[in-house]
Amino acid sequence: MRRILLTALCALAAAASQVPTDAYAQSRGRGQDDSSDSAADRRARASEWGDRQAPLPQLRNAGPCPFVKVLYDAGRYIEFQGAQEASSAVAYTGEIQGVSGGCSYKDEEPIRLSMEMLFELGRGPMAQGGQKTYRYWVAVTKRNDAVIAKEYFDLPVTFRAGEDRTYVRQTLEGIVIPRAQLTTSGANFEVLVGFDVTPQMAEFNRAGKRFRIDVGTPEASAGTPTATP
């Protein structure tokens, strides 16, 4: 069990489970981006893995829960070897595929929130070894306003032989958000999640850059990613 301090109160955080992906991982080229999937591939994967964004059971509460979402600029992690933004230069990648949450509170009690995240982690042609520790953060904010508290977490991942990507499901429980008064509802808060990215990674994400569908081919490896609207 980890301990997370998101407010003046302690919140207990906890479990990560790594989802086996042998068949799926070995069917893809290293450094390949999900944008290359066909509609049939996505339907087949959804059928195999089920609903990856299934919400946590909603607990009884006196009002709406805080908004739980991924910060766009930090929702993807793409580590390049050197300064070139090309598929042939990719070392490690990551994407937060889904996040869901449930909460409970009543009377003057604080909000107690649980959340679940699904990470997709990958390694490209420039990856060094089969282990990588990613770093992500969780922040509680006033909605569209200042950060109340923020904490960082390490997410160690092991890629098995022949595996170019894997999924990890992370659960945080017992996040406690104090309420100023009885009428303060969860809608006044947001809980944001993101990777600990460099300014260059954030700009890459902010620009909406994605690799072309033919990523992994010799022609694509020599080029750069394109920006999507």
CORSUL-V202990 format. One record per residue. N is the residue number from 0. BURIAL is I if it has 16 or more other C-alpha atoms within 10 Angstrom, else O. D_LAST is the distance of its C-alpha to the last C-alpha in Angstrom with 1 decimal. Layout:
N/BURIAL/D_LAST, N/BURIAL/D_LAST
This chain:
0/O/41.2, 1/O/39.2, 2/O/39.6, 3/I/36.7, 4/I/37.4, 5/I/34.6, 6/I/37.1, 7/O/40.7, 8/O/41.4, 9/O/41.0, 10/I/38.7, 11/I/39.3, 12/I/36.6, 13/O/36.9, 14/O/36.2, 15/I/33.9, 16/O/34.3, 17/O/32.9, 18/O/32.1, 19/O/33.5, 20/I/31.1, 21/O/33.4, 22/O/32.8, 23/O/29.0, 24/I/28.7, 25/O/31.2, 26/O/29.3, 27/I/26.3, 28/I/26.1, 29/I/26.0, 30/I/22.7, 31/I/20.8, 32/I/17.5, 33/O/17.2, 34/O/14.3, 35/O/17.3, 36/O/19.1, 37/O/20.1, 38/O/20.4, 39/O/24.1, 40/O/23.7, 41/O/21.9, 42/O/24.5, 43/O/27.3, 44/O/26.1, 45/O/25.7, 46/O/29.2, 47/O/30.6, 48/O/29.4, 49/O/29.3, 50/O/27.2, 51/O/25.7, 52/O/24.7, 53/O/28.1, 54/O/29.0, 55/O/32.1, 56/O/35.1, 57/O/35.0, 58/O/38.0, 59/O/40.2, 60/I/39.2, 61/I/39.9, 62/I/36.4, 63/O/32.7, 64/I/31.4, 65/I/29.1, 66/I/25.4, 67/I/24.5, 68/I/20.9, 69/I/19.0, 70/O/17.6, 71/O/14.0, 72/I/14.7, 73/I/17.7, 74/I/16.8, 75/I/16.7, 76/I/19.3, 77/I/19.1, 78/I/22.3, 79/I/22.6, 80/I/26.1, 81/O/26.2, 82/O/23.4, 83/O/21.8, 84/I/18.4, 85/I/19.4, 86/I/20.3, 87/I/23.9, 88/I/23.9, 89/I/22.7, 90/I/25.5, 91/I/24.5, 92/I/21.5, 93/I/21.1, 94/I/19.0, 95/I/20.2, 96/I/19.9, 97/I/21.5, 98/I/23.6, 99/I/26.2, 100/I/29.1, 101/I/32.4, 102/I/34.8, 103/I/38.3, 104/I/40.1, 105/O/42.9, 106/O/45.3, 107/O/44.8, 108/I/43.6, 109/I/40.6, 110/I/37.4, 111/I/37.6, 112/I/34.3, 113/I/33.6, 114/I/30.2, 115/I/29.1, 116/I/26.2, 117/I/25.2, 118/I/24.1, 119/I/23.2, 120/I/24.5, 121/I/24.5, 122/I/26.2, 123/I/25.3, 124/I/27.6, 125/I/28.3, 126/I/29.4, 127/O/32.9, 128/O/34.8, 129/O/34.2, 130/O/33.9, 131/I/31.2, 132/O/31.3, 133/I/27.9, 134/O/27.9, 135/I/26.2, 136/O/26.9, 137/I/27.5, 138/I/27.6, 139/I/29.1, 140/I/28.1, 141/I/29.1, 142/O/26.3, 143/O/23.9, 144/O/26.6, 145/O/28.4, 146/O/28.7, 147/I/32.1, 148/I/32.4, 149/I/30.4, 150/O/31.7, 151/I/30.7, 152/I/31.5, 153/O/32.0, 154/O/30.9, 155/O/33.0, 156/I/32.0, 157/O/34.1, 158/I/32.8, 159/I/35.6, 160/O/36.7, 161/O/34.3, 162/I/31.6, 163/I/28.1, 164/I/26.7, 165/I/28.1, 166/I/27.4, 167/I/29.1, 168/I/29.6, 169/I/30.5, 170/I/32.5, 171/I/33.3, 172/I/36.2, 173/I/38.1, 174/I/35.6, 175/I/37.6, 176/I/36.2, 177/O/39.1, 178/I/39.2, 179/O/40.7, 180/O/42.5, 181/O/43.1, 182/O/40.5, 183/I/37.7, 184/I/35.3, 185/I/32.7, 186/O/30.0, 187/I/30.6, 188/I/29.2, 189/I/26.1, 190/I/26.3, 191/I/23.4, 192/I/23.1, 193/I/21.4, 194/I/22.3, 195/I/24.2, 196/I/21.7, 197/O/22.3, 198/O/20.5, 199/O/19.0, 200/I/17.7, 201/I/16.3, 202/O/14.5, 203/I/13.1, 204/I/11.9, 205/O/10.7, 206/O/8.5, 207/O/6.8, 208/I/8.9, 209/I/10.4, 210/I/13.4, 211/I/13.7, 212/I/15.7, 213/O/18.8, 214/I/18.8, 215/I/22.5, 216/O/23.8, 217/O/25.5, 218/O/23.0, 219/I/20.0, 220/I/22.1, 221/O/22.7, 222/I/19.1, 223/I/16.3, 224/I/13.1, 225/O/9.9, 226/O/6.7, 227/O/3.8, 228/O/0.0
